[in-house]
Amino acid sequence: MNQELEKVSLKLNIAGRVYPLTVNVAEVDDLKKAEASLEQCLQMFQKSYAVRDKQDLLAMAALQVSALASKKSEVRVEKVVERVVERIEVPAESSEELLSLEARLDELLRS
């Protein structure tokens, strides 16, 4: 059977609570890595800020993960745009408007 279709039961321990899940076999390793990473993050916040409330720790970790994901997404979009722009060549006989747009896009990519 294809790993993407095969389901397994998995229990993840997050902030002292066990969450039973049914997931694709292909997702198990990623989820276990995420569990370990999250637990490490929670411990770091607990030591650094002397926070005891698990809900507060989870909120802080969620904020950090979301910020990192957002930043990575922005970087990926910028790289794709750069690749597309590199492939576009504006012929010398193109309109002034198109040349102006290209210059503005180059300026935006540099900032």
N, C-alpha and C positions, 0 to 999 in steps of 0.2 A: 504494500500500500504506500502511496505517496506520503512523505513526511508532512507536507503542508495540509493534508487532509486527515491524517491520523491524530486523534485527540487523546490527551492524557490528563490525569488529575494531578494537580500540583498545589502544595500548601506553601504560601509565602508568609514570613513573619515580618511585619512592619510595625515598628514602634511598640513591640510587645503584644501585638494582636496577630492572630493567625487568620489568613484569608485563603480559603479553598477556591481554587480556580480550575476550570477545564479549558485547556489551551492546545494549540497545535504543537506537535512534537518539535517542530522547527523553532518555536518560540521559547522553549524551556530555558536554554542557556542564556538568552538575552534577559529573560525575566529574573533569573537567579543573579545575574550580574547587576541588574538594576536594584534588586533587593539588597545586595551587599553594598552597593554604592550609596543607596539611600540610608542604610543603617550607619555607615561610616559618616555620612553628612550629619545625621541626627546627633551622633556622639560628638562630633566636632562642635556643633552649635551648643550642645549641652555644656561642654567644657569651657568654650569661649565666652558664653553669655550667662552661665549659671542659671539657665532656664530649666525648670523641672516639668512644666506642663507639656505633655506629649503633643497636644493639639497645637501649641505655639511652635514647637520644634518642627512639626510637619508643615505648618504654614510657611515657616522660614525656608525649609528645604524645597517646598513647592515653588516658592518665589525664585529661589536660586536656579532651579532646574528650568523654569520657564524663561528666565532671562538668558540663560546659556543657549537654550534651544532657539530663541528668537534671534540671538546674535549669529548663530551658525546658519540659520535660514537666510538672513540678510547677506552674509558672506557668499553663500551659494548662489543667490540671485545675482549679486554683483559679478561673480565670475562668469555666469552664463551670459549676462549682458555684455561683458567685455569680449567674450568669444564671438558673439553675434556681431558686435561692432567691428571687430578685427576682420571679419569676413566680408563686410560691406565696403565696397569701394565706390565712392561717388565720382563719376566721370567729370572731367573739367567742364564739359558743356552743360552740366546740370544747372537747374535754376538756383538763383541766389537764396531762395527760401530753404531749399534742401541743404545747401552748404551751411546756412546759418543754423539749421537744426543739428547738423552733424557737429558743428563747433560747440553748440550748447551742450550736447550729449557728452562730448569729450571733456568739457569743463566740469560737468556733474560727476563724471567717473573719476576725475582727479581729486575731487574734494572729499 
